């Protein structure tokens, strides 16, 4: 009996540690990503998207990740209000990013579009994210005020990669 309780306690502690460590490690890796590793990451993106412009490569990569990890109605089995959420990023004025959010119901008949301007000068470039254990989605938070910026399908690696790409894109746009 004691052995079973001990193993349950150890499992709970390990599970809790893993759930907390994911976002913390992602934030830590993004924060420490610099120098040679940053150059390698950016050169891989430029090679992948066949451009010499870091900004264009980061924008294309971010948009591809948003398509890949889009939260579609098909992932929302059992939800009352199933809907597709599609996002697209564009460049605005210097130091500004434009986010387009398109929401469609499961039948595809009702479509709502929301455009948001994100002024990036003076904000922390590191994007935080969270993938709640009981949820079906991961959320990425706005660098402006910490509110929810966008929602993607629940995938820790996808959220980490998108947060990394957006963080680099924001840093690049802050250069002017």
Protein Blocks (a to p, Z undefined) as FASTA:
>chain_A
ZZmmmmmmmmmmmmmmmmmmmmmmmmmmmmmgghjlmmmmmmmmmmmnopabfklmmmmm
mmmmmmmmpccfklmghiabgcddddddddddehiacdddddddfkomaccdddddddfe
hpafbdcddddfkbcbdcdddfklopafbdcdddfklmmmmmmmmmmmmmmmmnZZ
